[in-house]
Amino acid sequence: MSLIPYNIIMKTTPWEVNKKNISDQYIAGFLDGDGSIGVHIEKRPDRRRFPFRVRIKINFSQHQRHKNLLFLIQAALDKVGSVRDIRSHNLSELVIQKRSDIKIIIERLLPHLILKQRQARIVLAMIKIFDEGIVNIRSSLSDKDYEKLFSMAKEIRNLNSGAGGKKSYEIINPVTT
């Protein structure tokens, strides 16, 4: 067994990624490995018609010592989202929650995703439902669309490791309550 000289390892291993190395393929691979496409369901007691809110989120995570990489990804994605620290886990994360930004990013990365391709396709379908249900500022989602969003959210949660079935939500029928 021969050892590889140290200087060859240094030339072939990209210890520091710079903006020249950040491509859509790289970002998609990063999302597949150290990222997530998720859906959060938030209770909104102030809302009578639909008491839960469905929020889509893309998240890129990295150890705090590599936080600069998240800023490079953010710059490559047209400076969307925000980078924040989770000190209790020594992590930093780039979080994107604006639906219009998520749509652009998913459409851009979809051809290169492998592990999270199904979640990405479901998210695009969810955004389409949201987009078609908006009139001015108030949401005009139908009960059927609301139920469909919940079903799709549950499917994404089941596809994501460890998240499926943590919490169940009962859809309240606004006609009978």
C-alpha positions as CSV (number, residue, x, y, z in Angstrom):
1,M,0.0,0.0,0.0
2,S,1.6,3.3,-1.1
3,L,0.9,6.5,0.6
4,I,-0.2,9.6,-1.4
5,P,2.2,12.5,-0.9
6,Y,0.8,15.3,1.2
7,N,1.2,18.0,-1.5
8,I,-0.9,16.0,-3.9
9,I,-3.7,15.7,-1.4
10,M,-3.7,19.4,-0.8
11,K,-4.0,20.1,-4.6
12,T,-6.9,17.7,-5.1
13,T,-8.9,18.3,-2.0
14,P,-10.9,21.6,-2.0
15,W,-10.6,22.5,1.6
16,E,-12.1,26.0,1.0
17,V,-14.8,26.5,-1.5
18,N,-14.9,29.9,-3.2
19,K,-17.6,31.5,-5.3
20,K,-16.0,30.1,-8.5
21,N,-16.8,26.6,-7.2
22,I,-20.4,27.4,-6.4
23,S,-22.6,26.1,-9.2
24,D,-26.2,24.9,-9.3
25,Q,-25.0,21.3,-9.2
26,Y,-22.9,22.1,-6.1
27,I,-25.8,23.8,-4.3
28,A,-28.2,20.9,-5.2
29,G,-25.7,18.4,-3.9
30,F,-25.3,20.4,-0.7
31,L,-29.1,20.5,-0.4
32,D,-29.3,16.8,-0.9
33,G,-26.6,16.2,1.8
34,D,-26.7,19.0,4.4
35,G,-30.0,20.7,3.6
36,S,-33.7,20.1,3.9
37,I,-36.9,20.9,2.1
38,G,-39.6,21.0,4.8
39,V,-43.0,22.1,5.6
40,H,-44.0,23.6,8.9
41,I,-47.6,23.6,10.1
42,E,-48.2,26.5,12.6
43,K,-51.2,26.8,14.7
44,R,-53.0,30.2,14.2
45,P,-55.7,30.5,16.8
46,D,-56.6,34.0,15.6
47,R,-57.8,32.5,12.3
48,R,-61.3,31.2,12.2
49,R,-61.5,29.7,8.8
50,F,-58.2,27.9,8.6
51,P,-56.6,27.6,12.1
52,F,-53.3,26.2,10.8
53,R,-50.8,27.8,8.5
54,V,-48.7,25.8,6.1
55,R,-45.1,27.2,5.6
56,I,-42.6,25.9,3.2
57,K,-38.9,26.2,4.1
58,I,-35.5,25.4,2.5
59,N,-32.6,25.0,4.9
60,F,-28.9,24.6,4.4
61,S,-27.0,23.6,7.5
62,Q,-23.3,23.6,8.3
63,H,-21.0,23.7,11.3
64,Q,-20.3,27.2,12.5
65,R,-16.7,27.1,11.5
66,H,-17.9,26.7,7.9
67,K,-20.5,29.5,8.1
68,N,-18.8,31.4,5.3
69,L,-19.9,28.6,2.9
70,L,-23.5,29.5,3.7
71,F,-22.9,33.1,2.8
72,L,-21.4,32.0,-0.6
73,I,-24.4,29.8,-1.3
74,Q,-26.7,32.7,-0.3
75,A,-24.8,35.0,-2.7
76,A,-25.1,32.4,-5.5
77,L,-28.9,32.3,-4.9
78,D,-29.2,36.1,-5.3
79,K,-28.9,36.9,-1.6
80,V,-32.2,35.3,-0.6
81,G,-33.0,34.0,2.9
82,S,-31.0,34.6,6.1
83,V,-28.1,33.0,7.8
84,R,-28.5,32.4,11.5
85,D,-26.6,30.5,14.2
86,I,-27.9,27.6,16.4
87,R,-25.4,28.0,19.2
88,S,-26.7,24.9,21.2
89,H,-25.6,22.7,18.3
90,N,-22.6,24.7,16.9
91,L,-24.5,25.0,13.7
92,S,-25.2,27.8,11.2
93,E,-28.0,27.6,8.7
94,L,-29.3,29.4,5.7
95,V,-33.1,29.5,5.8
96,I,-35.3,30.5,2.9
97,Q,-39.0,30.9,3.6
98,K,-40.3,33.3,1.0
99,R,-42.4,31.2,-1.4
100,S,-41.4,33.2,-4.5
101,D,-37.7,32.7,-3.7
102,I,-38.3,29.0,-3.0
103,K,-40.0,28.5,-6.3
104,I,-37.1,30.1,-8.2
105,I,-34.5,28.1,-6.3
106,I,-36.3,24.7,-6.6
107,E,-36.9,25.2,-10.4
108,R,-33.2,26.1,-10.7
109,L,-31.9,23.1,-8.7
110,L,-34.5,20.4,-9.6
111,P,-32.6,19.0,-12.6
112,H,-29.6,18.4,-10.3
113,L,-31.3,17.1,-7.1
114,I,-31.2,13.3,-6.4
115,L,-32.3,12.6,-2.9
116,K,-34.8,15.5,-2.4
117,Q,-36.3,15.5,-5.9
118,R,-39.7,14.2,-4.8
119,Q,-39.9,16.8,-2.0
120,A,-39.0,19.5,-4.5
121,R,-41.7,18.5,-6.9
122,I,-44.3,18.4,-4.2
123,V,-43.2,21.9,-3.0
124,L,-43.6,23.3,-6.5
125,A,-47.2,21.8,-6.6
126,M,-47.9,23.4,-3.2
127,I,-46.7,26.8,-4.4
128,K,-48.9,26.5,-7.5
129,I,-51.9,25.9,-5.2
130,F,-51.0,29.0,-3.1
131,D,-50.4,31.1,-6.2
132,E,-53.8,30.2,-7.7
133,G,-55.6,30.8,-4.4
134,I,-54.4,34.4,-3.8
135,V,-56.7,37.3,-4.5
136,N,-55.3,40.7,-3.4
137,I,-53.9,40.3,0.1
138,R,-56.4,37.7,1.6
139,S,-56.2,34.1,0.9
140,S,-59.0,32.6,-1.1
141,L,-58.0,28.9,-0.8
142,S,-60.9,26.5,-1.1
143,D,-61.4,23.9,1.5
144,K,-60.4,21.3,-1.0
145,D,-57.1,23.1,-1.7
146,Y,-56.5,23.5,2.1
147,E,-56.9,19.8,2.6
148,K,-54.7,19.1,-0.4
149,L,-51.9,21.3,1.0
150,F,-52.1,19.4,4.3
151,S,-51.9,16.1,2.5
152,M,-48.9,17.2,0.5
153,A,-47.2,18.6,3.7
154,K,-47.7,15.2,5.4
155,E,-46.1,13.5,2.4
156,I,-43.1,15.7,2.6
157,R,-42.8,15.1,6.3
158,N,-42.9,11.4,5.7
159,L,-40.2,11.6,3.0
160,N,-37.9,13.5,5.4
161,S,-36.0,11.3,7.8
162,G,-37.3,11.5,11.4
163,A,-40.1,14.0,10.8
164,G,-42.9,11.9,9.6
165,G,-45.7,11.3,12.1
166,K,-44.3,13.4,14.9
167,K,-47.4,15.4,15.1
168,S,-50.8,14.9,13.6
169,Y,-53.2,17.7,12.7
170,E,-56.9,17.5,12.4
171,I,-58.3,19.7,9.6
172,I,-61.2,21.7,11.0
173,N,-64.1,22.0,8.7
174,P,-65.0,25.7,8.7
175,V,-68.6,25.0,7.6
176,T,-69.4,22.9,10.7
177,T,-67.5,24.8,13.3
